[in-house]
């Protein structure tokens, strides 16, 4: 039962770290243009030698 005193705060800290990482990525524009990167692979390269 003493392990619960470690696991519960650890789970809260890891959850908050994940939330902070998501908010950081959201603030820095990581989710701005999801379509362009997926469609870029389908476009032909004109400058291939």
N, CA, C and O of each residue as an XYZ file, in Angstrom:
196
protein
N       0.811     -1.191      0.000
C       0.000      0.000      0.000
C       0.860      1.263      0.000
O       0.399      2.323     -0.424
N       2.079      1.162      0.461
C       2.965      2.323      0.487
C       3.407      2.710     -0.924
O       3.778      3.857     -1.171
N       3.366      1.748     -1.845
C       3.756      2.052     -3.218
C       2.787      3.033     -3.861
O       3.157      3.756     -4.786
N       1.545      3.061     -3.376
C       0.561      4.007     -3.902
C       0.963      5.449     -3.612
O       0.609      6.358     -4.363
N       1.699      5.658     -2.528
C       2.179      6.998     -2.208
C       3.224      7.477     -3.204
O       3.488      8.676     -3.296
N       3.819      6.558     -3.948
C       4.785      6.900     -4.986
C       4.112      6.944     -6.351
O       4.361      7.856     -7.139
N       3.267      5.970     -6.632
C       2.695      5.850     -7.967
C       1.688      6.942     -8.304
O       1.654      7.407     -9.444
N       0.881      7.358     -7.361
C      -0.126      8.384     -7.647
C       0.530      9.735     -7.968
O       0.174     10.339     -8.980
N       1.460     10.230     -7.164
C       2.133     11.481     -7.555
C       2.949     11.342     -8.840
O       3.045     12.293     -9.616
N       3.533     10.173     -9.070
C       4.279      9.952    -10.302
C       3.355     10.010    -11.521
O       3.721     10.587    -12.545
N       2.184      9.428    -11.419
C       1.212      9.479    -12.511
C       0.740     10.911    -12.762
O       0.555     11.308    -13.913
N       0.547     11.670    -11.717
C       0.133     13.067    -11.871
C       1.233     13.887    -12.530
O       0.960     14.700    -13.413
N       2.469     13.677    -12.104
C       3.598     14.409    -12.687
C       3.774     14.051    -14.155
O       4.007     14.941    -14.974
N       3.670     12.777    -14.511
C       3.808     12.375    -15.905
C       2.652     12.904    -16.760
O       2.853     13.280    -17.914
N       1.470     12.930    -16.203
C       0.330     13.493    -16.919
C       0.495     14.976    -17.172
O       0.191     15.462    -18.261
N       0.971     15.690    -16.182
C       1.212     17.126    -16.351
C       2.353     17.389    -17.328
O       2.316     18.372    -18.068
N       3.363     16.527    -17.340
C       4.457     16.675    -18.305
C       3.953     16.454    -19.730
O       4.355     17.170    -20.646
N       3.086     15.478    -19.920
C       2.502     15.252    -21.240
C       1.631     16.413    -21.679
O       1.672     16.812    -22.843
N       0.856     16.953    -20.777
C       0.025     18.110    -21.079
C       0.885     19.325    -21.417
O       0.572     20.072    -22.343
N       1.958     19.519    -20.672
C       2.861     20.640    -20.951
C       3.528     20.476    -22.315
O       3.691     21.459    -23.037
N       3.914     19.258    -22.681
C       4.524     19.026    -23.993
C       3.518     19.293    -25.104
O       3.878     19.870    -26.130
N       2.271     18.888    -24.922
C       1.238     19.147    -25.920
C       0.983     20.634    -26.071
O       0.892     21.134    -27.193
N       0.868     21.346    -24.966
C       0.621     22.784    -25.034
C       1.800     23.520    -25.649
O       1.603     24.494    -26.376
N       3.020     23.077    -25.375
C       4.210     23.674    -25.987
C       4.174     23.485    -27.501
O       4.434     24.425    -28.252
N       3.852     22.273    -27.952
C       3.776     21.996    -29.387
C       2.655     22.796    -30.031
O       2.813     23.284    -31.150
N       1.545     22.939    -29.357
C       0.425     23.714    -29.882
C       0.802     25.186    -30.007
O       0.456     25.841    -30.991
N       1.504     25.697    -29.019
C       1.913     27.106    -29.023
C       2.962     27.387    -30.091
O       2.989     28.488    -30.641
N       3.825     26.427    -30.401
C       4.899     26.632    -31.369
C       4.504     26.279    -32.793
O       5.365     26.246    -33.673
N       3.232     26.015    -33.045
C       2.751     25.822    -34.398
C       3.015     24.457    -34.989
O       3.097     24.337    -36.212
N       3.148     23.442    -34.198
C       3.406     22.108    -34.709
C       2.194     21.504    -35.410
O       2.344     20.557    -36.182
N       1.012     22.023    -35.163
C      -0.211     21.465    -35.729
C      -0.861     22.422    -36.727
O      -2.065     22.328    -36.967
N      -0.098     23.329    -37.307
C      -0.663     24.339    -38.189
C      -1.098     23.765    -39.532
O      -2.253     23.939    -39.922
N      -0.210     23.087    -40.247
C      -0.517     22.622    -41.597
C      -0.273     21.122    -41.678
O       0.834     20.681    -41.988
N      -1.305     20.347    -41.400
C      -1.173     18.897    -41.403
C      -1.326     18.313    -42.800
O      -0.823     17.220    -43.058
N      -2.005     19.006    -43.707
C      -2.284     18.472    -45.032
C      -1.095     18.593    -45.973
O      -0.870     17.696    -46.786
N      -0.336     19.665    -45.890
C       0.742     19.907    -46.845
C       1.836     18.851    -46.753
O       2.322     18.377    -47.779
N       2.222     18.485    -45.563
C       3.293     17.501    -45.407
C       2.851     16.120    -45.882
O       3.668     15.354    -46.393
N       1.595     15.801    -45.725
C       1.108     14.497    -46.179
C       0.991     14.459    -47.698
O       1.208     13.408    -48.302
N       0.656     15.567    -48.320
C       0.481     15.603    -49.774
C       1.792     15.849    -50.504
O       1.874     15.599    -51.706
N       2.804     16.325    -49.824
C       4.080     16.633    -50.469
C       4.749     15.388    -51.053
O       5.459     15.487    -52.054
N       4.538     14.246    -50.458
C       5.142     13.015    -50.950
C       4.553     12.611    -52.301
O       5.196     11.885    -53.058
N       3.334     13.074    -52.615
C       2.676     12.706    -53.854
C       3.050     13.620    -55.018
O       2.821     13.266    -56.175
N       3.613     14.773    -54.734
C       3.990     15.726    -55.772
C       5.313     15.304    -56.404
O       6.226     14.888    -55.690
N       5.435     15.401    -57.723
C       6.701     15.034    -58.370
C       7.788     16.083    -58.098
O       7.508     17.277    -57.990
N       9.003     15.615    -57.992
C      10.140     16.515    -57.841
C      10.623     16.937    -59.213
O      10.947     16.081    -60.036
N      10.681     18.216    -59.478
C      11.144     18.715    -60.769
C      12.659     18.880    -60.807
O      13.246     18.925    -61.889
N      13.294     18.972    -59.654
C      14.736     19.232    -59.637
C      15.554     17.971    -59.368
O      16.653     18.064    -58.822
N      15.052     16.814    -59.733
C      15.811     15.568    -59.578
C      16.746     15.435    -60.771
O      16.313     15.556    -61.917
N      18.031     15.185    -60.506
C      18.977     15.105    -61.612
C      19.148     13.707    -62.156
O      19.919     13.499    -63.093
